Amino acid sequence: MDTILYATDCSRNSISTLNYAKNLSETLNTKLVVFHVYDLPPVRTSNIRSSEQLNKLAMNEQKELVEDYCRNNLDQNLNKDQLICEVTENTSISKAISDKIKKDTIDLLIIGMKDEHSARGFFSGNIANKLIDKNLCPILIIPPEYSYKKIEKMVYASDFESADIIALEKMSEIAEKYDAEIEVVHIPTLEEYAAMQQMEWFKELLEVQVSYKKISFHMVLANNIEQGLRMHIGDENADILGMLERENKGLFASVFGKDIVKRMENLVTIPILCYNS
């Protein structure tokens, strides 16, 4: 992992997410790009400056705003080689983020969960859903005012499918830097008759493809998948919940349906790491 992109509205309520992104990038030894999308108001025809001059002036002002935001709200000394501030003008936040990820090599996108204080509805559910659907890169969604702490335990909600192995391989890259445990959790449904055999098959495949050893497996019995995940996360004091977005089937779809982020907010109060199949 080389580059983390943190998309921010530079609000007071996003400061904790900024610090989380900075601490995570330092531990993973990656570059952090703090990315802000702004929207220019309509230009009056009577303005003495050209639209090109106004655009350049606005971009410089916005970049200075982001640099001041980082400088004023991060405890660490800013290393310009490790932390880069970038801005872009666009009426669509999701498109601007998508274009940035497509243009550059981004290994992880960090955004904040929906917050009533977010400017322009920046982290509303539909934006996060659009980004997840585009299959651009893993997305780490941070709850409002969540304070960074060392990652010791990561939970991954699995359906024991081959696509889960790819997600767990990526997740282990983060876990290894923290020497953290990964708990692979499955909540069997009433229609599922061979969950134990499926788990053993999955474990064998995982051991072949993923070298990280601090991975354990858990079968959680509950009335429904949502309840089972909430119980396990609470009992184990997990620091991150990892999930795989699946197309109209499997665990992720059955729990969250179409409104993924809205259900996330109601489910847990820890960061959620989303992978796409």
C-alpha positions in Angstrom: 0.0 0.0 0.0 1.5 3.3 -1.1 -1.2 6.0 -1.1 -4.3 6.8 1.0 -6.8 9.4 -0.2 -8.8 11.2 2.5 -11.8 13.2 1.1 -12.8 16.0 3.5 -15.2 18.9 3.7 -12.7 20.7 6.1 -15.4 21.1 8.8 -14.8 21.1 12.5 -16.7 17.8 12.8 -14.2 16.1 10.4 -11.1 16.8 12.5 -11.2 13.4 14.2 -11.3 11.6 10.8 -8.4 13.7 9.6 -6.3 12.6 12.6 -7.4 9.0 12.0 -6.2 9.2 8.4 -2.9 10.8 9.4 -2.2 8.2 12.1 -3.1 5.3 9.8 -0.9 6.5 7.0 2.0 6.9 9.4 1.6 3.4 10.7 1.2 1.9 7.2 4.1 4.2 6.0 2.0 5.5 3.1 1.5 8.9 1.5 -1.6 10.7 2.6 -3.5 12.9 0.1 -6.0 15.2 1.8 -8.5 15.9 -0.9 -11.2 18.7 -0.9 -13.9 19.3 -3.6 -15.3 22.7 -3.9 -18.0 24.3 -6.1 -17.7 27.8 -7.6 -20.7 30.1 -7.5 -21.9 31.5 -10.9 -19.6 34.2 -12.3 -21.2 37.6 -12.8 -20.7 39.0 -16.2 -19.7 42.4 -14.8 -16.7 40.9 -12.9 -13.5 42.6 -14.1 -11.5 39.4 -13.9 -11.7 36.6 -16.5 -13.2 33.2 -15.6 -9.7 31.7 -15.9 -8.3 34.2 -13.4 -11.2 33.6 -11.0 -10.8 29.8 -11.2 -7.1 30.1 -10.5 -7.7 32.4 -7.6 -10.4 30.1 -6.1 -8.2 27.1 -6.4 -5.3 28.8 -4.6 -7.7 30.0 -1.9 -9.2 26.5 -1.4 -5.8 24.8 -1.3 -4.6 27.3 1.3 -7.8 26.6 3.3 -7.0 22.8 3.3 -3.3 23.4 4.2 -4.4 25.6 7.1 -7.0 23.0 8.1 -4.3 20.3 8.3 -1.7 22.5 10.0 -4.1 23.7 12.7 -5.7 20.3 13.5 -2.9 17.8 13.3 -0.6 17.3 16.3 2.2 15.9 14.3 4.7 18.0 12.2 3.6 17.9 8.6 6.0 16.2 6.2 5.2 17.5 2.8 6.5 14.2 1.2 4.0 12.2 3.3 1.0 14.6 3.5 -0.2 16.3 0.3 -3.1 18.7 0.1 -5.1 18.8 -3.2 -8.3 20.5 -4.3 -10.5 20.3 -7.3 -13.6 22.1 -8.5 -16.7 20.0 -9.3 -20.4 20.1 -8.8 -20.4 16.4 -8.1 -18.4 15.2 -5.1 -18.6 11.5 -6.0 -17.5 12.2 -9.5 -14.5 14.3 -8.4 -13.4 11.5 -6.0 -13.9 8.9 -8.6 -11.9 10.8 -11.2 -9.1 11.3 -8.8 -8.9 7.6 -8.0 -9.0 6.6 -11.7 -6.3 9.2 -12.5 -3.9 8.2 -9.7 -3.0 5.0 -8.0 -5.0 5.1 -4.8 -4.9 2.1 -2.5 -7.4 3.2 0.1 -10.1 5.9 0.3 -11.1 7.3 3.7 -14.4 9.2 4.1 -16.5 10.1 7.1 -19.9 8.6 7.8 -23.0 10.7 7.2 -23.2 13.7 9.6 -25.8 16.4 9.8 -23.0 18.9 10.0 -21.4 17.9 6.8 -21.2 20.6 4.1 -23.4 20.0 1.1 -24.5 16.6 2.3 -20.9 15.6 1.6 -21.1 12.1 3.2 -24.7 11.3 2.5 -25.4 7.7 1.8 -25.9 8.0 -1.9 -22.4 9.4 -2.4 -20.7 6.5 -0.5 -22.9 4.0 -2.3 -21.9 5.4 -5.7 -18.3 5.1 -4.8 -18.6 1.5 -3.5 -20.5 0.5 -6.6 -17.8 1.8 -8.9 -15.3 -0.8 -7.6 -12.5 1.7 -7.5 -10.6 0.8 -4.3 -11.3 -0.2 -0.7 -13.2 2.4 1.3 -12.7 3.0 5.0 -15.7 4.8 6.5 -15.1 6.5 9.8 -18.0 7.4 12.3 -18.4 11.0 13.4 -16.0 12.1 16.1 -14.3 8.6 16.3 -10.9 8.9 17.9 -8.0 7.0 16.5 -6.5 4.2 18.5 -4.1 1.4 17.7 -5.8 -1.3 15.8 -5.7 -4.6 17.7 -8.7 -6.5 16.4 -10.3 -6.5 13.0 -13.5 -8.4 12.3 -14.4 -9.6 8.8 -18.0 -10.6 8.0 -17.7 -13.5 5.6 -20.0 -15.7 3.4 -17.1 -18.1 2.8 -16.9 -17.2 -0.9 -13.7 -17.1 -3.0 -14.0 -13.3 -3.2 -13.7 -13.0 0.5 -10.1 -14.4 0.3 -9.0 -11.5 -1.9 -10.5 -9.0 0.6 -8.9 -10.8 3.5 -5.5 -10.7 1.7 -5.8 -6.9 1.4 -7.1 -6.6 5.0 -4.1 -8.6 6.3 -1.7 -5.9 4.8 -3.2 -3.5 7.4 -3.4 -6.0 10.2 0.3 -7.0 9.8 1.5 -3.5 10.4 -0.4 -3.4 13.7 0.2 -7.1 14.6 -3.6 -7.2 14.9 -5.9 -10.2 15.0 -8.4 -10.8 12.2 -11.6 -12.6 13.2 -13.5 -14.1 10.3 -17.1 -14.2 11.4 -20.0 -16.0 9.7 -23.6 -15.9 10.8 -25.4 -18.9 9.3 -29.0 -18.5 8.1 -31.8 -21.0 8.8 -31.5 -22.3 5.2 -27.8 -23.0 5.6 -27.2 -26.6 6.3 -23.5 -27.1 5.7 -21.9 -24.0 7.3 -19.2 -25.9 9.2 -18.1 -27.9 6.1 -18.0 -24.6 4.1 -15.9 -22.9 6.8 -13.4 -25.8 6.7 -13.1 -25.5 2.9 -12.7 -21.8 3.1 -10.0 -22.1 5.8 -7.9 -24.4 3.6 -8.1 -22.0 0.6 -7.2 -19.1 2.8 -4.1 -20.8 4.3 -2.8 -21.4 0.8 -3.4 -17.8 -0.5 -2.8 -15.6 2.6 0.4 -15.9 4.6 -0.8 -13.9 7.6 -1.2 -16.2 10.6 -3.2 -14.2 13.1 -6.6 -15.2 11.6 -9.3 -17.0 13.5 -12.8 -18.2 12.5 -16.0 -17.8 14.4 -19.6 -19.0 13.8 -22.1 -16.8 15.5 -25.7 -17.9 16.1 -28.2 -15.1 16.1 -31.8 -14.3 15.1 -30.5 -12.4 12.1 -27.2 -11.4 10.6 -27.3 -7.8 11.7 -27.9 -8.8 15.4 -25.1 -11.4 15.1 -22.5 -8.9 13.8 -23.5 -6.3 16.4 -23.1 -8.8 19.2 -19.8 -10.1 18.1 -18.3 -6.7 17.5 -19.4 -5.6 21.0 -18.2 -8.7 22.8 -14.8 -8.7 21.1 -14.2 -4.9 21.3 -13.3 -4.8 17.6 -11.6 -1.8 16.1 -12.6 -2.3 12.4 -15.4 -4.2 10.7 -14.5 -5.4 7.2 -17.1 -6.3 4.7 -17.4 -7.2 1.0 -20.0 -5.5 -1.2 -21.8 -8.2 -3.1 -24.1 -7.9 -6.1 -27.6 -8.7 -4.9 -26.7 -11.7 -2.8 -24.8 -12.8 0.2 -24.2 -11.3 3.6 -23.5 -7.7 2.7 -26.6 -7.4 0.4 -28.9 -9.1 2.9 -27.8 -6.9 5.8 -27.6 -3.5 4.1 -29.7 -3.7 0.9 -29.6 -0.6 -1.3 -29.0 2.0 1.5 -25.6 0.6 2.6 -24.2 3.6 4.6 -27.5 4.4 6.4 -27.6 0.8 7.7 -23.9 1.0 8.6 -24.5 3.9 10.9 -27.2 2.0 12.7 -25.2 -1.2 12.9 -21.9 -0.2 14.5 -19.9 2.7 15.9 -16.5 1.6 14.6 -14.8 2.2 11.3 -16.1 0.0 8.4 -13.7 -1.2 5.7 -15.6 -1.9 2.5 -14.3 -4.1 -0.3 -15.9 -4.7 -3.6 -16.2 -8.1 -5.3 
